[in-house]
Amino acid sequence: MDLIIGIVAVLAVFFISLTAIAMRYRRCPSDKILVVYGKVSGGKSAHCHHGGAAFVWPVIQDYQYLDLTPLPIDIRLEGALSKQNIRVNTPSTFTVGISTEPGIMENAAERMLGLNMEHIKELAKDIIFGQMRVVIATMDIEEINADRDKLIQNISMGVEVELKKVGLRLINVNVQDITDASGYIDALGQEAASKAIAEAKVKVAMADRDGEIGAAAMQRDKRISVASANAEATRGENASLVDIANSDAMRRSASAEAERLATAAEKVAEAKVLEEAYVSEQAAEKQRAERDKATQFANTVVPAQIAKERQLVEADAQAETVRRIQQGKADGVRTEKQAEADGIVFVKEAEATGIRAKLLAEAQGAQAVLEAKAKGFDDLIKACMGPAGAQNMLVTELLPQLVREQVQAIANLKIDKITVWDTGKGADGKTSTANFLSGMAGAVPPLHEIARNVGVELPEYLGKLDDAIKPHSEPPAEPGPKYGVEGI
């Protein structure tokens, strides 16, 4: 389960990383310029990409697009001074756009990144106004009015240089009607119109003259051409009749030759067919002989070879069977001996393991008992508020056993018969029987002495043993009855 969770976590991290990379990989459309700015290499302020794609590093880089859409700009230039100090009006339409040329794209990124299309349009409009005034100031009115191509070329050259400085390029220039406030251009137009009308009238007269001359020449050429065509037609008809006759003769000759060749070819073809038939029959006979030979070989030789090979295979199989049987027997004996030896080793190891486990268990049990006793004594001392209290507790528990040991001194005496000569009461008022029993009880070892022999000092609340009294001393002899015990 942990492995599955780890794999899922790794896959999740992988897909998240892949998604993050894909989100920062920016593709540039064909109608835009991708500008990557921030920390870029090469000491540049930005990298520009037209087409393709680029990876934008997060945090340290960012990107924007520059639109390549063409911008039409109407320039209504009025009152521009020409070289002759005549003010002219030159309305025109310019089409500009952001350049995709390396080096100029960077200028556009530095100066127009973040501007909308209207701001870019106003910037280009100011540049074009200034350059048109400069160009018109270097040209005469006649050049401006007559040579539009030169005017457009000069304007394009001047405007293009200035537009490149801000990252733009000039796409098209369309100059409309040019006028001036003084009417100089209109006068030039009227003069040109008058000259054009006079020239047109001269050209019409010359055209009428040339038309009449051409009509007469055409009639002459027509009559000559018709006569020549008739003569040529007659010659052509005669030549055609000759050609027809020659063609008929050649046709008949060719037909005869073709028939001869066809008959000869037919004979040759028949002979060729017979020859090929004979050759085919001969080849068929040879094939039939080869087939009969192969049949005889297959019916006689092949079965004999098959029988020979079968006998060899059977002999090899029998020899292999015998060898494998012998090998199996040898392997069986060897396997049995090895199994017996392995069994003995396994039994010995199992016995040794069992003995070791038993001794270890006994040692651990004894250790556990001793540790339990030690812990019990420690807890007893703590519960009894010191060693003295613990000793009193132990003595109290052992007191029944001490008493039992004291009584055992006379418990096992076997007395068959007791004879007492009662002489009456003594001086202390006791009878002989009472003295006998008292003496027997006095023969029992005192409890304090039994405890002292085993190293235990009984507390004083159980009584105190007088040192002057000898537990085992005989009582003083007093006159009295004699008694005896028999059978002890």
C-alpha positions as CSV (number, residue, x, y, z in Angstrom):
1,M,0.0,0.0,0.0
2,D,2.9,2.4,0.9
3,L,4.5,1.6,-2.5
4,I,1.3,2.4,-4.4
5,I,0.9,5.7,-2.5
6,G,4.6,6.5,-3.3
7,I,4.1,5.8,-7.0
8,V,0.9,7.9,-7.1
9,A,2.8,10.8,-5.3
10,V,5.7,10.6,-7.8
11,L,3.2,10.5,-10.8
12,A,1.3,13.5,-9.3
13,V,4.6,15.5,-8.9
14,F,5.6,14.5,-12.4
15,F,2.3,15.7,-14.0
16,I,2.3,18.9,-11.9
17,S,5.8,19.7,-13.1
18,L,5.0,18.8,-16.7
19,T,1.9,21.1,-16.5
20,A,3.9,23.9,-15.0
21,I,6.5,23.6,-17.8
22,A,3.8,23.5,-20.4
23,M,2.2,26.6,-19.0
24,R,5.5,28.5,-19.2
25,Y,6.3,27.3,-22.8
26,R,4.9,30.0,-25.0
27,R,4.3,29.7,-28.7
28,C,4.5,32.7,-30.9
29,P,1.7,33.2,-33.6
30,S,2.7,34.3,-37.1
31,D,1.0,37.7,-36.7
32,K,2.8,38.6,-33.5
33,I,6.2,39.0,-31.9
34,L,6.9,37.3,-28.6
35,V,9.0,39.5,-26.3
36,V,10.7,37.8,-23.3
37,Y,12.1,40.3,-20.8
38,G,13.6,40.2,-17.4
39,K,16.9,38.3,-16.8
40,V,18.0,37.4,-20.3
41,S,21.4,36.4,-21.6
42,G,23.6,38.3,-24.0
43,G,23.4,41.6,-22.1
44,K,20.1,42.5,-23.9
45,S,17.0,44.0,-22.4
46,A,14.7,41.5,-24.1
47,H,14.6,38.6,-26.5
48,C,12.3,38.8,-29.5
49,H,10.9,35.8,-31.3
50,H,8.9,35.9,-34.5
51,G,7.4,32.5,-35.0
52,G,8.5,29.4,-33.1
53,A,8.4,29.3,-29.3
54,A,10.4,30.0,-26.2
55,F,10.4,28.9,-22.6
56,V,9.7,31.7,-20.1
57,W,11.3,31.1,-16.7
58,P,9.0,31.8,-13.8
59,V,9.8,34.6,-11.4
60,I,12.9,35.9,-13.2
61,Q,11.2,36.4,-16.7
62,D,8.0,37.5,-18.2
63,Y,6.6,38.0,-21.7
64,Q,4.3,40.2,-23.9
65,Y,3.2,40.2,-27.5
66,L,3.7,42.9,-30.1
67,D,1.0,42.9,-32.8
68,L,2.1,42.9,-36.4
69,T,-1.2,44.1,-37.8
70,P,-0.6,46.8,-40.5
71,L,-1.6,50.3,-39.4
72,P,-3.1,52.7,-42.1
73,I,-2.3,56.3,-41.4
74,D,-3.9,59.3,-43.1
75,I,-1.5,62.2,-43.4
76,R,-3.2,65.5,-44.3
77,L,-0.1,67.6,-44.8
78,E,-1.0,71.2,-45.7
79,G,1.1,74.3,-46.3
80,A,4.4,72.5,-46.6
81,L,7.1,74.7,-48.2
82,S,8.7,73.5,-51.4
83,K,12.1,74.3,-52.7
84,Q,10.6,77.5,-54.4
85,N,9.0,78.5,-51.1
86,I,5.6,77.7,-52.5
87,R,3.3,76.0,-49.9
88,V,1.7,72.8,-51.2
89,N,-0.8,70.4,-49.8
90,T,0.1,66.7,-50.1
91,P,-2.6,64.4,-48.7
92,S,-1.4,60.8,-48.5
93,T,-2.0,57.4,-46.9
94,F,0.9,55.5,-45.2
95,T,0.7,51.9,-44.1
96,V,3.2,50.9,-41.4
97,G,3.8,48.0,-39.1
98,I,6.2,46.6,-36.5
99,S,9.3,45.2,-38.2
100,T,10.3,41.6,-37.9
101,E,14.0,42.3,-38.9
102,P,16.5,41.2,-36.3
103,G,17.8,44.2,-34.4
104,I,14.8,46.4,-35.3
105,M,12.4,44.1,-33.3
106,E,14.5,44.9,-30.2
107,N,13.9,48.6,-30.9
108,A,10.2,48.0,-31.0
109,A,10.4,46.0,-27.7
110,E,12.3,48.8,-26.0
111,R,10.1,51.7,-27.2
112,M,6.6,50.4,-27.8
113,L,6.1,47.4,-25.5
114,G,2.9,48.0,-23.6
115,L,1.5,50.6,-26.0
116,N,-1.8,50.1,-27.7
117,M,-2.3,50.4,-31.5
118,E,-3.6,54.0,-31.2
119,H,-0.5,55.2,-29.4
120,I,1.7,53.4,-32.0
121,K,-0.3,55.1,-34.7
122,E,0.2,58.5,-33.2
123,L,3.9,58.0,-32.8
124,A,4.3,56.9,-36.5
125,K,2.1,59.8,-37.6
126,D,4.4,62.4,-36.0
127,I,7.5,60.9,-37.5
128,I,5.9,60.8,-41.0
129,F,4.7,64.4,-40.8
130,G,8.3,65.6,-40.0
131,Q,10.0,63.6,-42.7
132,M,7.4,64.6,-45.4
133,R,8.1,68.3,-44.7
134,V,11.8,67.7,-45.0
135,V,11.5,65.8,-48.4
136,I,9.1,68.4,-49.9
137,A,11.5,71.2,-48.9
138,T,14.2,69.6,-51.1
139,M,12.1,69.3,-54.3
140,D,10.7,71.7,-56.9
141,I,6.9,72.0,-57.6
142,E,7.5,70.6,-61.1
143,E,9.1,67.4,-59.6
144,I,6.5,67.1,-56.9
145,N,3.7,67.3,-59.5
146,A,5.2,65.5,-62.4
147,D,7.5,62.8,-60.9
148,R,5.3,61.0,-58.3
149,D,7.7,58.0,-58.2
150,K,10.6,60.2,-57.2
151,L,8.5,61.9,-54.6
152,I,7.3,58.5,-53.1
153,Q,10.9,57.2,-53.2
154,N,12.3,60.2,-51.4
155,I,9.5,60.1,-48.8
156,S,10.0,56.3,-48.3
157,M,13.8,56.7,-47.8
158,G,13.4,59.4,-45.2
159,V,10.5,57.9,-43.4
160,E,11.9,54.4,-43.3
161,V,15.1,55.4,-41.6
162,E,13.3,57.2,-38.8
163,L,10.7,54.5,-38.4
164,K,13.4,51.8,-37.9
165,K,14.7,53.7,-34.9
166,V,11.4,52.9,-33.0
167,G,11.0,49.4,-34.5
168,L,8.6,50.2,-37.3
169,R,8.8,49.6,-41.1
170,L,7.1,51.3,-44.0
171,I,4.8,49.0,-45.9
172,N,3.1,51.3,-48.5
173,V,2.9,54.9,-49.5
174,N,0.0,56.3,-51.5
175,V,0.2,60.1,-52.4
176,Q,-3.1,61.7,-53.4
177,D,-3.8,64.9,-55.4
178,I,-1.2,67.6,-54.7
179,T,-2.5,71.2,-54.6
180,D,-1.0,74.6,-53.7
181,A,-2.5,77.8,-52.3
182,S,-1.1,80.0,-55.1
183,G,-2.6,78.1,-58.0
184,Y,0.8,77.3,-59.6
185,I,0.0,73.7,-60.0
186,D,-3.3,74.4,-61.6
187,A,-1.6,76.7,-64.1
188,L,0.9,74.0,-64.9
189,G,-2.0,71.8,-65.5
190,Q,-3.8,74.2,-67.8
191,E,-0.6,74.7,-69.8
192,A,-0.1,71.0,-70.1
193,A,-3.7,70.6,-71.1
194,S,-3.3,73.2,-73.9
195,K,-0.2,71.5,-75.2
196,A,-1.9,68.2,-75.1
197,I,-4.9,69.5,-77.1
198,A,-2.7,71.0,-79.8
199,E,-0.6,67.9,-80.1
200,A,-3.8,65.8,-80.3
201,K,-5.2,67.9,-83.2
202,V,-1.9,67.5,-85.2
203,K,-2.0,63.8,-84.5
204,V,-5.6,63.6,-85.8
205,A,-4.7,65.3,-89.1
206,M,-1.7,63.1,-89.6
207,A,-3.9,60.1,-88.9
208,D,-6.4,61.1,-91.6
209,R,-3.7,61.6,-94.1
210,D,-2.1,58.3,-93.4
211,G,-5.6,56.7,-93.6
212,E,-6.2,57.8,-97.2
213,I,-2.8,56.7,-98.3
214,G,-3.2,53.4,-96.6
215,A,-6.5,52.7,-98.2
216,A,-5.1,53.2,-101.8
217,A,-2.2,51.0,-101.1
218,M,-4.5,48.4,-99.7
219,Q,-6.6,48.3,-103.0
220,R,-3.4,47.8,-105.0
221,D,-2.1,45.1,-102.9
222,K,-5.5,43.4,-103.0
223,R,-5.6,43.1,-106.8
224,I,-2.0,41.8,-107.0
225,S,-2.6,39.3,-104.2
226,V,-5.8,37.9,-105.9
227,A,-4.0,37.3,-109.3
228,S,-1.1,35.7,-107.6
229,A,-3.4,33.5,-105.6
230,N,-5.3,32.3,-108.8
231,A,-2.0,31.3,-110.5
232,E,-0.8,29.6,-107.5
233,A,-4.1,27.7,-107.2
234,T,-3.7,26.4,-110.8
235,R,-0.2,25.2,-110.2
236,G,-1.3,23.5,-107.1
237,E,-4.1,21.6,-108.8
238,N,-1.8,20.2,-111.5
239,A,0.8,19.2,-109.0
240,S,-1.9,17.5,-106.9
241,L,-3.0,15.4,-109.9
242,V,0.5,14.2,-110.5
243,D,0.9,13.4,-106.9
244,I,-2.3,11.3,-106.9
245,A,-1.1,9.2,-109.9
246,N,2.3,8.6,-108.3
247,S,0.6,7.7,-105.0
248,D,-1.7,5.1,-106.8
249,A,1.3,3.4,-108.4
250,M,3.2,3.3,-105.2
251,R,0.1,1.9,-103.5
252,R,-0.3,-1.0,-105.9
253,S,3.4,-1.8,-105.7
254,A,3.3,-1.8,-102.0
255,S,0.2,-4.0,-101.9
256,A,1.9,-6.6,-104.1
257,E,5.1,-6.6,-102.0
258,A,3.0,-6.8,-98.8
259,E,1.1,-9.8,-100.1
260,R,4.4,-11.6,-101.0
261,L,5.9,-10.9,-97.7
262,A,2.7,-12.1,-95.9
263,T,2.8,-15.4,-97.9
264,A,6.4,-16.0,-97.1
265,A,5.9,-15.1,-93.4
266,E,3.0,-17.5,-93.2
267,K,5.1,-20.4,-94.5
268,V,8.0,-19.6,-92.2
269,A,5.6,-19.4,-89.3
270,E,4.1,-22.8,-90.1
271,A,7.6,-24.4,-90.2
272,K,8.5,-22.7,-86.9
273,V,5.4,-24.1,-85.3
274,L,6.3,-27.6,-86.4
275,E,9.9,-27.2,-85.1
276,E,8.7,-26.0,-81.7
277,A,6.2,-28.8,-81.5
278,Y,9.0,-31.4,-82.1
279,V,11.2,-29.8,-79.5
280,S,8.3,-29.7,-77.0
281,E,7.6,-33.4,-77.6
282,Q,11.3,-34.3,-77.1
283,A,11.4,-32.3,-73.8
284,A,8.2,-34.0,-72.7
285,E,9.8,-37.5,-73.3
286,K,12.9,-36.5,-71.3
287,Q,10.7,-35.3,-68.5
288,R,8.7,-38.5,-68.6
289,A,11.9,-40.6,-68.3
290,E,13.1,-38.6,-65.4
291,R,9.8,-39.0,-63.7
292,D,9.9,-42.8,-64.2
293,K,13.4,-42.9,-62.8
294,A,12.4,-40.8,-59.7
295,T,9.4,-43.2,-59.2
296,Q,11.6,-46.2,-59.2
297,F,14.1,-44.6,-56.8
298,A,11.2,-43.6,-54.5
299,N,9.7,-47.1,-54.5
300,T,12.9,-49.1,-54.0
301,V,15.8,-47.0,-52.6
302,V,14.0,-44.6,-50.3
303,P,12.2,-47.4,-48.3
304,A,15.5,-49.2,-47.7
305,Q,17.2,-46.0,-46.5
306,I,14.3,-45.3,-44.2
307,A,14.4,-48.8,-42.7
308,K,18.2,-48.5,-42.2
309,E,17.8,-45.1,-40.4
310,R,15.0,-46.5,-38.3
311,Q,17.1,-49.4,-37.1
312,L,19.9,-46.9,-36.2
313,V,17.5,-44.7,-34.3
314,E,16.1,-47.7,-32.4
315,A,19.5,-48.9,-31.5
316,D,20.5,-45.5,-30.2
317,A,17.3,-45.3,-28.3
318,Q,17.9,-48.7,-26.6
319,A,21.5,-47.7,-25.7
320,E,20.3,-44.4,-24.3
321,T,17.6,-46.2,-22.2
322,V,20.1,-48.6,-20.7
323,R,22.5,-45.7,-19.9
324,R,19.8,-43.7,-18.3
325,I,18.6,-46.7,-16.2
326,Q,22.2,-47.3,-14.9
327,Q,22.6,-43.5,-14.3
328,G,19.3,-43.5,-12.4
329,K,20.3,-46.4,-10.2
330,A,23.6,-44.7,-9.3
331,D,21.9,-41.4,-8.6
332,G,19.4,-43.2,-6.4
333,V,22.1,-44.9,-4.3
334,R,24.0,-41.6,-4.0
335,T,20.8,-39.7,-3.1
336,E,19.8,-42.3,-0.4
337,K,23.3,-42.1,1.3
338,Q,23.3,-38.3,1.1
339,A,19.7,-38.2,2.6
340,E,20.7,-40.5,5.4
341,A,23.7,-38.4,6.3
342,D,21.6,-35.2,6.1
343,G,19.0,-36.8,8.4
344,I,21.6,-37.7,11.1
345,V,23.0,-34.2,11.0
346,F,19.5,-32.7,11.2
347,V,18.6,-34.9,14.2
348,K,21.8,-34.0,16.1
349,E,21.3,-30.3,15.4
350,A,17.6,-30.6,16.5
351,E,18.7,-32.3,19.8
352,A,21.4,-29.7,20.4
353,T,18.9,-26.9,19.7
354,G,16.3,-28.5,22.1
355,I,18.8,-28.9,25.0
356,R,20.0,-25.3,24.5
357,A,16.4,-24.0,24.4
358,K,15.6,-26.0,27.6
359,L,18.6,-24.7,29.6
360,L,17.9,-21.2,28.4
361,A,14.3,-21.4,29.5
362,E,15.3,-22.8,32.9
363,A,17.8,-20.0,33.4
364,Q,15.3,-17.4,32.3
365,G,12.7,-18.9,34.7
366,A,15.1,-18.9,37.7
367,Q,16.1,-15.3,36.8
368,A,12.4,-14.3,36.7
369,V,11.7,-16.0,40.1
370,L,14.6,-14.3,41.7
371,E,13.8,-10.9,40.2
372,A,10.1,-11.3,41.3
373,K,11.3,-12.1,44.9
374,A,13.6,-9.2,44.9
375,K,10.9,-6.9,43.7
376,G,8.5,-8.4,46.2
377,F,11.0,-7.8,49.1
378,D,11.6,-4.3,47.9
379,D,7.9,-3.5,47.8
380,L,7.4,-5.2,51.2
381,I,10.1,-2.9,52.8
382,K,8.5,0.1,51.2
383,A,5.0,-0.9,52.4
384,C,6.2,-1.6,55.9
385,M,8.0,1.7,56.2
386,G,11.5,0.2,56.7
387,P,13.4,-3.0,57.3
388,A,12.1,-3.4,60.9
389,G,8.5,-3.5,59.8
390,A,9.3,-5.9,57.1
391,Q,11.0,-8.2,59.6
392,N,8.0,-8.2,61.9
393,M,5.8,-9.0,58.9
394,L,7.9,-12.0,57.9
395,V,8.1,-13.3,61.5
396,T,4.4,-13.0,61.8
397,E,4.0,-15.1,58.6
398,L,6.6,-17.7,59.7
399,L,5.2,-18.0,63.3
400,P,2.9,-20.9,62.6
401,Q,5.7,-22.8,60.9
402,L,8.0,-22.1,63.9
403,V,5.4,-23.4,66.3
404,R,4.9,-26.4,64.2
405,E,8.6,-27.2,64.2
406,Q,8.6,-26.8,68.0
407,V,5.8,-29.2,68.5
408,Q,7.4,-31.7,66.0
409,A,10.1,-32.4,68.7
410,I,7.7,-34.6,70.7
411,A,5.0,-35.2,68.1
412,N,6.6,-38.4,66.8
413,L,7.3,-40.0,70.2
414,K,5.8,-43.5,70.3
415,I,4.8,-44.4,73.9
416,D,3.3,-47.8,74.4
417,K,2.6,-47.6,78.1
418,I,3.0,-45.1,81.0
419,T,3.2,-46.4,84.7
420,V,2.8,-43.8,87.4
421,W,3.1,-44.4,91.2
422,D,0.9,-41.7,92.5
423,T,2.0,-40.6,96.0
424,G,-0.6,-38.0,96.4
425,K,-0.1,-34.3,96.1
426,G,3.3,-32.7,96.4
427,A,4.4,-29.5,98.1
428,D,3.3,-27.4,95.2
429,G,-0.1,-29.0,95.2
430,K,0.5,-30.9,91.9
431,T,0.0,-34.6,91.5
432,S,2.6,-37.0,90.1
433,T,0.7,-37.1,86.8
434,A,0.7,-33.4,86.5
435,N,4.4,-33.2,87.2
436,F,5.1,-35.8,84.5
437,L,3.1,-33.9,81.9
438,S,4.7,-30.6,82.9
439,G,8.1,-32.1,82.6
440,M,7.4,-33.4,79.2
441,A,6.1,-30.0,78.0
442,G,9.2,-28.4,79.4
443,A,11.3,-30.8,77.3
444,V,10.1,-29.0,74.2
445,P,12.7,-26.4,72.8
446,P,11.7,-22.8,73.5
447,L,10.4,-20.8,70.5
448,H,13.0,-18.0,70.8
449,E,15.8,-20.5,70.7
450,I,14.5,-22.2,67.6
451,A,14.2,-18.8,65.8
452,R,17.7,-17.8,67.0
453,N,19.2,-21.0,65.6
454,V,18.0,-20.1,62.1
455,G,19.3,-16.5,62.5
456,V,16.0,-14.8,63.4
457,E,15.6,-12.6,66.5
458,L,11.9,-12.6,67.6
459,P,10.5,-9.3,68.7
460,E,9.9,-8.6,72.4
461,Y,6.1,-8.6,72.2
462,L,6.4,-12.5,71.7
463,G,8.1,-12.7,75.1
464,K,11.7,-12.7,76.3
465,L,13.9,-15.7,77.1
466,D,15.7,-15.6,80.5
467,D,19.3,-16.4,80.2
468,A,19.4,-17.9,83.7
469,I,17.0,-20.6,82.7
470,K,18.4,-23.6,80.9
471,P,15.8,-25.0,78.6
472,H,17.2,-28.5,78.7
473,S,18.3,-28.5,82.4
474,E,16.6,-31.1,84.6
475,P,14.3,-29.8,87.4
476,P,15.5,-30.2,90.9
477,A,14.9,-33.5,92.5
478,E,12.0,-33.5,94.8
479,P,10.8,-36.3,96.9
480,G,7.8,-37.6,95.3
481,P,6.5,-40.4,93.3
482,K,8.6,-42.2,90.9
483,Y,7.5,-42.6,87.4
484,G,8.8,-44.5,84.4
485,V,8.1,-44.6,80.7
486,E,8.3,-47.8,78.8
487,G,8.4,-48.4,75.2
488,I,10.0,-45.1,74.2
